[in-house]
Amino acid sequence: MTKMRRRHVDVRWLGPLAALSIGFVLLVADRAESQQATVTQPTVVKTDYDMRQVAVPLSLSEAEVKGRKLFVQRCALCHDPLGQPSFPRTVGPWVDGESIKALGEDAVREIIMTGSPRMPGWRYTLESAQIGQLIAYLKTVTPDQKPRAPAR
């Protein structure tokens, strides 16, 4: 039978470590409490929509409908031309048919595929046909659809 050696653990350092840990926890809790005191409540702006206009069926082709669905899933968070004004600015620019004409379809396709410093590239996520559907949808969006700030 082998003889078991008993290890000696120096516990003198546990006192200062415990005090330091408690101090850190109190510091973090105090900082969180002071930050909560400065948080302001967001203001809610009620927007009345014309339900007759909302209920009108879309007059889009099948490709444009698929492009709209992709836009809502992948792009609307930053570009948001769907009527939910994100003020003072959205992360990405307003994109509509005029933007597509100004840049050209090939340039827009390249931007969607490769991205930019502020926008992810979608070349590994979207197929070429899906990017074409996105562009087809964006060409149906008109500048007058751009959300406006509600009157205060």
C-alpha positions as CSV (number, residue, x, y, z in Angstrom):
1,M,0.0,0.0,0.0
2,T,1.4,3.4,-1.0
3,K,1.6,6.1,1.4
4,M,-0.7,9.1,0.6
5,R,0.9,12.4,1.0
6,R,-1.2,15.2,2.5
7,R,-0.9,18.5,0.7
8,H,-0.6,21.6,2.6
9,V,-2.7,24.5,1.2
10,D,-1.7,28.0,2.4
11,V,-5.0,29.7,3.1
12,R,-3.5,33.0,4.2
13,W,-4.2,34.6,0.8
14,L,-7.9,33.6,0.9
15,G,-8.7,36.5,3.2
16,P,-7.5,39.3,0.9
17,L,-8.8,37.5,-2.1
18,A,-12.3,37.2,-0.6
19,A,-12.2,40.9,0.4
20,L,-11.1,41.9,-3.1
21,S,-13.9,39.7,-4.7
22,I,-16.6,41.3,-2.4
23,G,-15.3,44.8,-3.2
24,F,-15.5,44.1,-6.9
25,V,-19.0,42.7,-6.7
26,L,-20.1,45.8,-4.7
27,L,-18.4,48.1,-7.2
28,V,-20.2,46.4,-10.2
29,A,-23.5,46.5,-8.4
30,D,-23.1,50.2,-7.6
31,R,-22.1,51.0,-11.2
32,A,-25.1,49.1,-12.5
33,E,-27.4,50.9,-10.1
34,S,-26.1,54.3,-11.1
35,Q,-26.5,53.5,-14.8
36,Q,-30.1,52.3,-14.2
37,A,-30.9,55.7,-12.6
38,T,-29.8,57.6,-15.8
39,V,-31.7,55.5,-18.3
40,T,-34.6,57.4,-19.8
41,Q,-37.8,55.8,-20.9
42,P,-38.4,55.8,-24.7
43,T,-41.3,57.9,-26.0
44,V,-44.0,56.0,-27.8
45,V,-45.3,57.6,-31.0
46,K,-48.7,56.4,-32.2
47,T,-49.1,56.2,-36.0
48,D,-52.5,55.9,-37.5
49,Y,-52.5,53.9,-40.7
50,D,-55.1,54.1,-43.4
51,M,-56.2,50.4,-43.2
52,R,-57.8,50.6,-46.7
53,Q,-54.3,51.3,-48.1
54,V,-52.7,48.6,-45.8
55,A,-55.2,45.9,-46.9
56,V,-54.7,46.5,-50.7
57,P,-53.1,43.4,-52.2
58,L,-49.6,43.7,-53.5
59,S,-49.4,44.2,-57.3
60,L,-46.0,42.5,-57.5
61,S,-44.8,39.7,-59.7
62,E,-43.8,36.4,-58.1
63,A,-40.0,37.3,-58.2
64,E,-40.8,40.7,-56.7
65,V,-42.8,39.2,-53.9
66,K,-39.9,36.8,-53.1
67,G,-37.5,39.8,-53.2
68,R,-39.7,41.6,-50.8
69,K,-39.7,38.7,-48.4
70,L,-35.9,38.5,-48.6
71,F,-35.7,42.2,-48.1
72,V,-37.8,42.0,-44.9
73,Q,-35.7,39.1,-43.7
74,R,-32.2,40.3,-44.5
75,C,-32.2,44.0,-45.2
76,A,-35.0,45.9,-43.6
77,L,-33.3,46.0,-40.2
78,C,-30.8,48.5,-41.6
79,H,-32.5,50.0,-44.7
80,D,-36.2,49.9,-43.6
81,P,-38.3,51.3,-46.5
82,L,-41.3,49.4,-45.2
83,G,-42.9,52.2,-43.3
84,Q,-41.4,52.0,-39.9
85,P,-39.4,55.2,-39.5
86,S,-36.2,54.8,-37.6
87,F,-35.1,58.2,-36.7
88,P,-32.9,60.1,-36.7
89,R,-31.3,57.8,-39.2
90,T,-31.2,54.2,-40.2
91,V,-27.9,52.3,-40.3
92,G,-28.1,51.9,-44.1
93,P,-29.2,54.3,-46.7
94,W,-32.7,54.5,-48.2
95,V,-32.8,52.2,-51.2
96,D,-35.4,52.4,-54.0
97,G,-35.8,52.2,-57.7
98,E,-34.1,55.5,-58.2
99,S,-31.1,54.2,-56.3
100,I,-31.0,51.2,-58.6
101,K,-31.1,53.4,-61.7
102,A,-28.4,55.7,-60.4
103,L,-26.0,53.0,-59.4
104,G,-26.9,50.4,-62.1
105,E,-28.0,46.8,-61.4
106,D,-24.6,45.3,-61.8
107,A,-23.1,47.7,-59.1
108,V,-26.0,47.0,-56.7
109,R,-25.5,43.3,-57.3
110,E,-21.8,43.6,-56.5
111,I,-22.6,45.7,-53.3
112,I,-25.0,43.1,-52.1
113,M,-22.6,40.3,-52.8
114,T,-19.4,41.8,-51.3
115,G,-20.8,44.2,-48.8
116,S,-19.0,47.3,-47.5
117,P,-17.3,48.3,-44.3
118,R,-20.8,48.8,-42.7
119,M,-22.7,46.1,-44.6
120,P,-22.2,42.4,-44.6
121,G,-21.7,40.6,-47.9
122,W,-24.3,38.1,-48.8
123,R,-22.4,36.0,-51.5
124,Y,-22.3,33.0,-49.3
125,T,-25.8,33.3,-48.0
126,L,-27.9,34.3,-51.0
127,E,-27.9,32.7,-54.5
128,S,-27.6,34.8,-57.6
129,A,-31.3,34.3,-58.4
130,Q,-32.2,35.6,-54.9
131,I,-30.1,38.7,-55.4
132,G,-31.9,39.3,-58.7
133,Q,-35.3,39.0,-56.8
134,L,-34.1,41.6,-54.3
135,I,-33.1,44.0,-57.1
136,A,-36.5,43.3,-58.8
137,Y,-38.3,44.2,-55.6
138,L,-36.2,47.3,-55.0
139,K,-37.0,48.6,-58.4
140,T,-40.7,48.7,-57.4
141,V,-40.0,50.9,-54.4
142,T,-40.7,54.6,-55.1
143,P,-39.1,57.6,-53.4
144,D,-42.6,58.7,-52.1
145,Q,-42.7,55.5,-50.0
146,K,-39.8,56.7,-47.8
147,P,-41.0,57.0,-44.2
148,R,-41.3,60.5,-42.8
149,A,-40.9,61.6,-39.2
150,P,-44.3,61.9,-37.5
151,A,-45.5,65.5,-36.8
152,R,-45.2,66.4,-33.2
